[in-house]
Every structure is written in structure tokens, then in C-alpha cells.
Amino acid sequence: MKIPFGTAAVNAVLGYAVVFFGLLLLMCVVVIMGRVMLSRKGAKTPAHTSAPAAPAAPAPQPAPKVAVEIPEAPGSAGELKLYNVPDKEAAMIMAIVANELQVPLNTLRFKSIKEIL
């Protein structure tokens, strides 16, 4: 069975259009779901409450900082930089690493902990 060139061309163009339209819809769904998940992750209140937040009172001016050198705790290995990681999660990560390595926690030195998405 022979199909005329014009009909074959129209069928091919419509087929490609359907595929690209489906890909476009899929891309839109993925982008929307990503934004929804990011907004939920950053929200401090549950998503089902929509009460307007009360206006915040003006914060008092902080007192000038005085440079005081705080001695490090025994067994401490310096500063730890946290990037988008709460203190509790950082402590759990350090404890897990020490447990897996089977060494005391105060013998390890963590320079920074960063959440990778």
C-alpha cells in the first residue's frame, strides 16, 4: 500500500507534535512539583494552615560586640561550618561517621557539613 507524500508528511509532523507536546507537559509537571516541594521545605508552618502572619515588632538594636576569646572544649578540633544543615542533623551525621569508622568522635575533625540536594 502506497501512502502519498503529503499524507505521510502530515502524519509525521503530527506525530512529532504530539511527542513534543507530551514532553512539554511532563516538563511543566516536574517544574511545578519541584516548586511545591521547595515551598513546603522552606515553610515553617504546616501547609494546611493559611492564617496571615502577625506583623513583627521592630527588633531592638543589638549591643556592640566585645571580642572575647572563648577557649575550645577539651578534645575540640576547631570550627565547623554548617551550610543549610541544622545543628541537630550535623551532630547526628558526626556521630554516625564516628560509629562507622569505630573511632571516638573527639579524634575526628570536621571542617564543614553541607546538604547536597
HELIX and SHEET records of a PDB file:
HELIX    1   1 PHE A    5  GLY A   42  1                                  38    
HELIX    2   2 ASP A   87  LEU A  101  1                                  15    
HELIX    3   3 LEU A  105  THR A  107  5                                   3    
SHEET    1   A 2 LYS A  81  TYR A  83  0                                        
SHEET    2   A 2 SER A 112  LYS A 114  1                                        
END                                                                             
